[in-house]
Amino acid sequence: MNAFVILREAKDLTTGVANAKRLSRDHPLWEGSSPSSRFGMTARQLTGTTQMNSLLLNHISLELALRAAAFAQFAVAILNLFLIRIMKWKPDIERAPLFIREVFRIHVVFISITLSIFGALTWRFACEIANGASPLAIWLLVAVGLFWLIRSAMQWLHYSASHWHGNSLRTLIHWSLFLGYGAMAVVYFVAAFWRNA
């Protein structure tokens, strides 16, 4: 369902309720009538309206979550380009053989490019995905969700606890990365499967 159709129907409902409230309680329409019929709506229409309002709220929430995930991926892509400087790895990388240095730098750049592509596609098509994803979008959402799920798991499965154990700042960073990457995976999986289950 198109967001504009949902908004137009919500506006029509609001206008109908406002018009009904203008009626005096002494008006014959009010006598012996149910609350729903006073506003010119049947119980079925009220139920449909409630479902429509819920759909609109869920659509807006999902679109905002997708845009937040896109923004987060842009941020990680930019930070990744400065990872050597942030982590003060330059002396260690300079001591590595030339081939390892070249591979490391290429991987840094290409991870940033990949995350930028994920972010750009998510940002550009967030509304369409929230409205009801196509099969192509679902495959893309699952792929990106798996990427972040695996990255989140790697935070525990790959890195040694000695990197953060006993250091409160590093422990905070470790948990923030784990939960942040996991949250992005959840957003993508919800977008892929929530309406399509």
Secondary structure, DSSP 4 states (H G I P E B T S, - for coil): --HHHHHHHHHHHHHHHHHHHTS-TTSTTTTT--HHHHTT--HHHHHHHHHHHHHHHHHHHHHHHHHHHHHHHHHHHHHHHTHHHHTT-HHHHHHS-HHHHHHHHHHHHHHHHHHHHHHHHHHHTHHHHHHH--HHHHHHHHHHHHHHHHHHHHHHHTS-GGGTTT-HHHHHHHHHHHHHHHHHHHHHHHHHHTTT-
